[in-house]
Every structure is written in structure tokens, then in C-alpha cells.
Amino acid sequence: MAEVTLRRFELTDVDAMMAWASDPEVAAFCRWEPYESREPLLAYLRDTVLPHPWFRAICVPVPGSGSGPGPGPGAVVGAVSVASTAEPCRGELGYVLARAHWGKGVATAAVRRALRDVFAEVEGLRRVEALVDVDNLASQRVAEKAGFRREGVLRRHYWHKGRARDMVMYSFLASDPLPAE
């Protein structure tokens, strides 16, 4: 499994974030369009990410630097968040990862770590949901390998970039065993 840590974002992460937030392939299944300049991303980071109660940077060791994950340096290669819902016992998981780290176990490791941390930190949280586009097979594999259970397909559930999309509903309960990291 990939070596991954999670930490709160800082404004200084904007350039690392721009590397993946400007990539059309990364943004394909995301709610946002690829960022074309640094200023709107900095505003999003400042106004949305920083005040969010559970929005974390996915960090990996920097090759050749001797810096592993932890409180010290590490490359910010993505984000994972758990957003509150109308029901305080539920949260909705979101994650995004730089293309250079796809297929290496980084997203799965980050989601597993997020589950462990969010259930420990958010009082009353009993269920984390992941809604994944039916065509995003890689993200479905991440959810499944992280221990989520597939509950079914919500047909035409989500308006995404000009059309109604089917979404696969996954869930992970606080009582489910956390997969080994």
C-alpha cells in the first residue's frame, strides 16, 4: 500500500493544487471545470477549503528528499473530504488525485486513512457515503478496495456538465471493520 498522510490544506499549497486542478482528465468526473489560472483556485482554497471542517491534503513522500509523510514536508498530490449532509449521522466522501499518482494505491490509502480519522474526529458520524459516476471505474475500485459496500445505482441522480448521470452509491459504516493499511 502506498505511503500516504493527510493534513489540513494551507494557502501555500495552491501551486501543488494547480498541478492537478488544471488537468482536464483529473477534472473529468469532478463537479468543477479545470482551473485555468491560479487566482480562482487560491480563492477556492481560501474561501471553501480552509474553512471546511474536513478537507485534507493527500501527501506522499518526495522522492530522494528523505522526507516521509508526517508533519514535515511531503508532496500534496490530491485532496480528500467528507462533507456534512442534512442528516448529522451521514457524511459524503469526495477525493481527487493527480494523474501521475493514479493506479499506485495512493487514493485507496488516502480514503482508508480518511475513514479512520473522520470517524474518530466527527462526533455522531455513523455513515460515510461515496457517490461515484457509473463510468468512473477507477474510482469505484478505490471505494471497494477501501472497504466501502456497493449499495446500488441511483439512476439519473446527478446533473453533471450538461447531462443527468447515473451514480453508484457506496457506504461505509462506523461499525464496519477498517481495512488494513
Residue pairs with C-beta under 8 A, 6 or more apart in sequence:
1 105
1 108
1 109
1 181
2 60
2 101
2 104
2 105
2 106
2 108
2 109
3 60
3 61
3 68
3 69
3 109
4 58
4 59
4 60
4 69
4 106
4 109
4 110
4 113
5 59
5 69
5 70
5 74
5 113
6 56
6 57
6 58
6 59
6 80
6 110
6 113
6 114
6 117
7 56
7 57
7 59
7 71
8 50
8 55
8 56
8 57
9 17
9 45
9 49
9 50
9 55
9 56
9 57
9 76
9 79
11 42
11 45
11 46
11 50
13 45
13 57
13 76
14 38
14 41
14 42
14 45
15 38
16 75
16 76
16 77
17 41
17 45
17 76
17 79
18 35
18 38
18 41
19 98
20 26
20 77
20 78
20 96
20 97
20 98
20 99
21 27
21 32
21 34
21 35
21 41
21 96
22 34
22 35
22 36
23 34
23 98
23 99
24 34
25 99
26 34
26 96
26 97
26 98
26 99
27 33
27 34
29 133
29 135
29 136
29 139
29 160
30 96
31 160
33 161
35 41
48 55
49 55
49 79
52 81
52 83
53 84
53 122
54 81
54 82
54 83
54 91
54 118
54 121
54 122
55 79
55 80
55 81
56 79
56 80
56 81
56 114
56 117
57 76
57 78
57 79
58 76
58 77
58 78
58 79
58 80
58 95
58 97
58 106
58 107
58 110
59 69
59 74
59 75
59 76
59 77
60 69
60 74
60 75
60 77
60 101
60 106
61 67
61 68
61 69
61 74
61 75
62 73
62 74
62 75
65 73
67 73
67 74
68 74
77 97
77 98
77 100
77 101
77 106
78 95
78 96
78 97
78 98
78 101
78 106
78 107
78 110
79 94
79 95
79 96
80 93
80 94
80 95
80 110
80 111
80 114
81 93
81 94
81 95
82 91
82 92
82 93
82 94
82 114
82 118
82 122
82 125
82 128
83 91
83 92
83 94
84 91
85 91
85 92
85 129
88 124
88 125
89 124
89 125
89 126
89 127
90 125
90 126
90 127
90 128
90 129
91 118
91 122
91 125
91 127
91 128
91 129
92 128
92 129
92 130
92 131
93 111
93 114
93 128
93 129
93 130
95 107
95 110
95 111
95 114
95 139
95 142
97 106
97 107
97 110
101 107
102 138
103 138
107 139
107 142
108 142
108 145
108 146
109 181
111 142
111 143
111 146
112 146
112 147
112 178
112 179
112 181
113 181
115 128
115 146
115 147
115 172
115 178
116 178
118 125
118 128
119 125
119 128
119 174
125 174
126 173
126 174
126 175
127 171
127 172
127 173
127 174
128 171
128 172
129 169
129 170
129 171
130 143
130 148
130 169
130 170
130 171
130 172
131 154
131 157
131 158
131 167
131 168
131 169
131 170
132 139
132 140
132 143
132 167
132 168
132 170
133 139
133 158
133 160
133 165
133 166
133 167
133 168
134 153
134 165
134 166
134 167
134 168
140 150
140 168
140 170
143 150
143 170
144 150
144 170
145 179
146 172
146 179
147 172
147 176
147 177
147 178
147 179
148 170
148 171
148 172
149 170
149 171
149 172
149 176
150 168
150 169
150 170
151 169
151 170
151 171
152 168
152 169
153 166
153 167
153 168
153 169
154 166
154 167
154 168
154 169
155 166
156 164
156 165
156 166
157 164
157 165
157 166
157 167
158 164
158 165
158 167
159 165
